[in-house]
Amino acid sequence: MSGFGGFALLLLAAGAVAPGQVAAPVADVPEGEARSNGELRDPDFRVSTRQFGLERRVEMYQWRAGEAGYRRVWNQAPIDSAGFAPGHENPPAVPILSERWWAADPTLDGAPLDVSVLKSLGQWRRFRPGFSRLPANLAAAFQPEGDGLGTAENPLDPQIGDLRVSWHELALPPLAGQVAMRNGAWHPTPEAVRPVQSATEDEPVETAAREPVRALWPWLLAVLLPVLAAVAWRRRGKRSR
């Protein structure tokens, strides 16, 4: 027997994978923990997380009509004030959208984790991000408020049109018994499927990551600058009293 042939036999005897041999398949029951394998980033506010999802929740202070009259509320969607009594006008649109981003390549035991696992088993948790990378234009309009940011000069006395923004990240519970292997990827079992635990009252728009300069500056020029001008005018008026 040649030296090479003897070495090959030793490898086989030791359990080494021979040429053309397929690696052992992933077990049907997960053994490890899920991995997000990357960072999710809000490109506008430059907030990031390494969890499985990132949610930006934006609310605007608006008038709402009811049986008892008008009251001021925080709401994600714009409230149409057409037909409201004078002095109860709402801005026509919320200048920043609520959005969600999902982990692109999550895995479990080295196999892909289908996004349906994130959407049906994930749990949204509010967190306080750092704002050290907040763009200068947004830093001029927003200030820390609770775990997020707001435009109100006095958070205890917001004015109609003020905004507040908060962030949530998506965590996954232990997945043993909750997922099964199908077509080379992990999917939720029928028994485990349920609507994702939302951190918001209104469903935000899902979007892919985008470049902050291209996405944000046209909106700043068209929509946010008038809002900032109104905030600055209101603050100057208060100082002059």
N, C-alpha and C positions, 0 to 999 in steps of 0.2 A: 504493500500500500504506500502510495506517495506521501510525502510530508503534508501536502495540501489536503489530500483526502482524509488523512488522520485528523487534521485540525478541524475539518468540517464536521467529522463525526463527533468530536469533542464538543463543538458548539451545539449540535443537535441534542446530545446527551444532557447538556447543561440547560436546555430549554430555550435556546436562542431562536429567534425567528428566522427561518430559512428564506432564501429568495423566492418571491411570489406568494409567500404565506400571508394571509390576511390577519391583521391584529384582532384580538378578541373584541366582540361587540360590547357596546355600553349596556350595563345591566338595566332591566326594566324598572327597577326600584332605585331611585337616586340615593347616593351615599354621602355626597359632599354638600357644599353650600353653593348657591348660585353666585355668579360673578357678573358684574355689569361691564367690565372690560373697557372702561373709558370714562370720559368726563362729559357731562351734559352742561351746556352753557346757554344762558339767556344772552343773546348777542347785543341786545339794546342796553341793559343795565349791567352786563358783565358779571352776573351772578352765576355760580357754578355749583355742581354737586357730582359725586361719583356714585350716587344711588341709581335706581333703575328708571326713574322718571323725574322730571322737573316741571313744576307748575307755577306760572305767574298769574296771580289773581289781581285784577285791577277793578276798583270800585270808584264810582263818582257820586258825590253828594247831590241829590236831586229832590225835586218836589214830587210827591205822589198824592193823588186825589183819592179820597175814600168817603164813606158815608158820614164820618165825623168831621169832614173838611179836609184841609191840606196838611200834610206832615212832611218833614224832610227825612230822607232815608239814604243809606248807602246802597247802591245797586250796581251790578256789573253791566247790565244792558241799559242803553239809553231809554228813558221814559218819555214818551211823546207827550208834550205839554200843549199841543194844539187844542184849543177849547178851554184851557185853564183860565182862571180869573187873572186879570192884570196883576203883575207883581209875582207871578208864579211860573215864570218861563224857565225851562231847562235848556242847557246846551243841546244842539241837534245831534251830537255824537260824542262817544267816549274817545278821546284822542289816542289812547293806548289800549290795545286789545289784551284780554286774558288769553294765555297760550299754554300749551303743553308740549313737552318734548319727551320722547321715549328712547331708552337705551337701544343702540343700533345692533349690537352684537353680543347680547348676554348669553352666557353658557351655564350649564350645570353638568358636572362630571365630564367636562370637555366637549359635550355635545350642545348644539344650539338650543336656546330656550325661545320658543315661539312667543311673539309679542302678545298673543292671547293670554298667556300666563300672567303677564304684567297687568293686563287690563282687567282680568277677572279675579286675580288673587292678591294684587298689590294693595297697599294701605298708604294713603297720603298722610304725611306728617308735616306740620308746620315747622319751619326752622328759621333761625335768624342768620342770614348770610353776612359776609363782610362787604362793605361798600367802598373799599380802598381803590377799586378800579372804576368807580362810577364816572362816566364822561362828564366833562366840565359843564356842558349845557344842561344836563339833568341835575347835576349837583347844585346849580343855581336855582332850580325850581323846586327840588325835593329836599326834605330834611328827615332825619330819623323819626319814626313814629311807631312805637311798640316794637314789634319784630321786623317791621318793614320801613317803608318810606311814605311820606305824604306831602302835599303841597300846602296844607293849611298853615297859616302863620301861627295860629293857636289851635293845636289838635283838639282842645276841649270846646272850641267854638268854630267849627268848619263852616265855610260859606258855600252856597250853591255853585257847583262847577269844580270844587276842590276834588283832588284825587288821592287815593291811598292804594299802595301796592304791597302785596305780601307774597311770599314764596313758600312752596311745599315740595317735599321730595318723596318719591315713591319707594317704600321698603317692602321686601318680600318676607313672608313668614317661612318657617321650615316647610319644605315642599314634599317630604316623604308622605306618600299616600294621597297627595294632591295632584300629581302629574304622572303621565305615562308616556313611553316612547312610541312615536308614530312617524313613519317616513323619515327617520333619521333625526328627528327633533323632539324635544319635550313639549307636550301639550297638556292642558288641564284635563283632569278626568271629568266625566259628565256630572258626577256627584259634587265636584268642587266648584263648578262654574257658578259664578254669582257676579252681579254688577260690581265694578270696582268701587271701593269706598272713597267717595269724592270729598275733597276738602272745600268744595265750592257749592254754592246754591245753584248757579247757572253753569252749564257745560261750556268750558272754554274751547277755543278753536285749537285744533291740533296742527302743528306746523313743523316742518323740518328746520334745522339750524340754518341761519342765513348770516350774511356778512353785516355787521352793525352799521357800517357807513352807508352802504347802498340801501339798507332797509329803513334806517332811522332818519337820516338827514332830510329827505324829501318831505317826510311826515312832519318833522320839526318845523320846516319852513312854512308848510301849508296849514298846519293845525295847532301845533304846540305854541308857537311864538305868540299868537293872539292870546292864548291862555296865560302865558308868562307875563305879557304886557298888562293883562287885567289884574293879575296878582300883584305886580309891581305898583300899579296905579292905586290899588286898594291899600297897600302898605304905606304909600306916600301920603294918602289921605288921612290915615290914622295918625301918622307922625305929626301932621300939620295941625291937628286939633289941640 
